[in-house]
Amino acid sequence: MSAVSEKLTAAREDLESRDGVLIAFSGGVDSSVVAALAHDALGDDAIACTAKSETLPAAELTDATRVAEEIGIRHEIVEFSELDSDEFIQNDDMRCYHCRSMRLGAMYDRARELDIDVVCDGTNASDVGEGHRPGLRAVEELDAYSPLLEHNIEKSEVREIAHEYDLSVADKPSMACLSSRIPTGLEVTEERLSRVEKAERLLRTWGFEQFRVRDHDGLARIEVGEAELETALDPDFVRTARDHIEDCGFDHVTLDLHGYETGSVSPETEEGAEEETEDVVSNVFDADYPSVD
């Protein structure tokens, strides 16, 4: 038996010992693997739960619903608003702590309604020790159970297990909440979240797979993966991006020549709540640059 198979068996047996679990479920690869393991171990006594708020792109909620159906697990949706918290809105270096605390709090509320004692999350063994991770503090304080972490399952092994379960999200890039697109210190507002979501929806529609639209107070800085950078530099795309992304509510549109990079606007790095280092808008190609028109 391989090391991954041993970890998988141990995690499944651990979950089987529970009376029931509710999984904080984003539809990303980590929480999907936990949901698949829990459903395998507990059947109907495992429930996936997605928290719907202004920071969750509508497309991600749709994906979460689809993946839950793929797994065959019961799927619950709870609603809350991070914008009810002044501490979250001010967007300091503890933003992810406030977000995760509220999100998990909503999960525990639903778990109590369902008479479930255990709330699981998708923290894996690779998440620990990756720098400033205030979201993990919230997981510890609220005593959420992290089976991937408990059984030392690293990110690469999570993806391997996802392939074993034939999950469609096995190779899905990590997706952070929309607030991660707003530089630390700039207030998180519904307007900013909305225009980022609209702009990223366009990029997804245009066929890009790994990307972010960073909101620098009205300036949209587009990051795309290295493999897609050549496509983004095409003059036709530049003109299209300028016209349509400005229509989303931005004053200016730029393309970052460094490409997609976690850690470019805030001091955090975690799936669902990206941790990035604050940076100025540099090394960008302005979509208004006259030579492409």
Beta strands, then each sheet from edge to edge (+ up, - down):
strand 1: 21-24
strand 2: 46-52
strand 3: 74-79
strand 4: 118-120
strand 5: 211-216
strand 6: 219-224
strand 7: 252-256
strand 8: 284-286
sheet 1: 3+ 2+ 1+ 4+
sheet 2: 5+ 6- 7- 8+
end
